[in-house]
Amino acid sequence: MIDPNLIFEKNNNSISYFSFNNKTKKKELKKYIPEKFINNETLNLPNISENQVLRHYINLSNKNFGIDTGFYPLGSCTMKYNPKINEKIAGNSSFINSHPYSDNNRIQGNFEILFECKNALLEITGMDDLTFAPCAGAHGELTGLYIIRAYFNYKNEKREYILIPDSAHGTNPASASMAGFKTSTIKSDQNGFIDINDLKKKVNKNIAGFMITNPNTLGLFEKNIDEIVNICKEHDIQLYYDGANFNAFLGITRPGDMGFDIVHINLHKTFSTPHGGGGPGSGPVSVKKHLSIFLPGKNIIQENYKYKLISRSKYSIGKIRSFYSNFLVVIKAYVYIYILGKDGSLKTGLIALLNSNYLYSILKDHFKFGSNEHVMHEFVISLTDLCNKYHFTVMDFAKRILDYGYHSPTVSFPLIIKDCLMIEPTETESKKTLDEFAEILIKIKKEAIEKTDLLKDSPVTTPVKRIDDVKAARFPILKYEN
Ligand SMILES: *Cc1c(COP(=O)(O)O)cnc(C)c1O
């Protein structure tokens, strides 16, 4: 039976517990710690044995779902399996015990990793300079937008607006607004691409930048990317590439070659750091030469066979985080990139496309899609017709997926497609997993039509049923009630 008590309630005075309130231990402590620093109050800590602690946390962890427990096709987020060897290497005691204040001579190896990883990412993105400072994609966006602002200040120009497609991830307009810009929305055409005519109408000398996710959140590679870039270049609008979907074109093409000025990369999506639950992440930002002087933090360079960190120019946007980077995330990216090499990177990108297109090809005869254009590493299913006809919601459908042992795909995003599921299988899944998942989606569609109540009551197999997401975040009830 599962014990529903919190660990603080599991006080059973086991004979094998370790007591933090032991008086003799306190006496012992006095030998080492000045009296005034010793707490004499009795702490409310559970007196339980080691194996009970272990069981408590292992049981809790078993209630969780992650990429190590099952398929997690969360569109836009790239929840792929990350090789454990990378974790092992990043967890090496030489790395985890080194301190950013260490003497530079003692951490030359760490600097070498930063230097080499920077060069690899510049090669992968086709850009000229890079900072590891941002801790996530959204933090990279904010950094990039500060850089755009600094660029126009430097040129003595005042530009107030950032262009953002209506299919964009919510962080794009949020970051633009945080950086002090106003936003102007570019419409998508009926196929889901950026509407070139709308773009032409909206470009002018008051536009500072255009933030583009490519492939976009419908999983479509912008067919007219050259034209989009040229239209912006005519007005010196800085082109920002949201690199969250890097999986789709890794080793195949490069934002730098497409003409982009700034690119962020989510190391925790594409380059081997598991994510979710708040971190750690890393969102390095790479730029073209003309923006290099505005980069934040310090730069890593190699001089006379030695690596060192040097200050950026006086035009730098300044500091956006402490020290240099989420270093352990950079190590994992470095190992990942070097194990794959150029050929392996290309293969990774191609298999991400193959897996997505394979799944799409099975589902094509059973569902409607957000767009009928050729998909890349992810695609969007539109359930609107079914939902209206059989009176269920996309949430009902998504919750039923949980009962079959999968994490649900992203729902209700992108905002331009109603009642949608956004599916990204990633390159790390087998054909068998994709076949089984497709079969389940088709089965749930049948259930939705024939036994709608099954969907409405789902999930029935998970530790908790439907929770009020908003309330759960604001007023969490951490105690499990039977
Ligand atoms: C995930 C994502 C972001 C934000 O990245 P974080 O690392 O979560 O801050 C931005 N844009 C797109 C398209 C994304 O998928």
The ligand as an SDF file (V2000), in Angstrom:
LIG
                    3D

 15 15  0  0  0  0  0  0  0  0999 V2000
   11.1280   26.4860  -25.9260 C   0  0  0  0  0  0  0  0  0  0  0  0
   10.9590   27.5920  -26.8630 C   0  0  0  0  0  0  0  0  0  0  0  0
   11.3440   28.9060  -26.5120 C   0  0  0  0  0  0  0  0  0  0  0  0
   11.8110   29.2820  -25.1290 C   0  0  0  0  0  0  0  0  0  0  0  0
   12.9290   28.5840  -24.7060 O   0  0  0  0  0  0  0  0  0  0  0  0
   13.2070   28.2880  -23.1390 P   0  0  0  0  0  0  0  0  0  0  0  0
   14.5360   27.6540  -23.1410 O   0  0  0  0  0  0  0  0  0  0  0  0
   12.0940   27.4000  -22.6800 O   0  0  0  0  0  0  0  0  0  0  0  0
   13.1850   29.6210  -22.4420 O   0  0  0  0  0  0  0  0  0  0  0  0
   11.2400   29.8770  -27.4830 C   0  0  0  0  0  0  0  0  0  0  0  0
   10.7440   29.6190  -28.7060 N   0  0  0  0  0  0  0  0  0  0  0  0
   10.3470   28.3740  -29.0730 C   0  0  0  0  0  0  0  0  0  0  0  0
    9.8380   28.1300  -30.4730 C   0  0  0  0  0  0  0  0  0  0  0  0
   10.4310   27.3150  -28.1600 C   0  0  0  0  0  0  0  0  0  0  0  0
   10.0270   26.0920  -28.5060 O   0  0  0  0  0  0  0  0  0  0  0  0
  1  2  1  0
  2  3  1  0
  2 14  2  0
  3  4  1  0
  3 10  2  0
  4  5  1  0
  5  6  1  0
  6  7  2  0
  6  8  1  0
  6  9  1  0
 10 11  1  0
 11 12  2  0
 12 13  1  0
 12 14  1  0
 14 15  1  0
M  END
$$$$
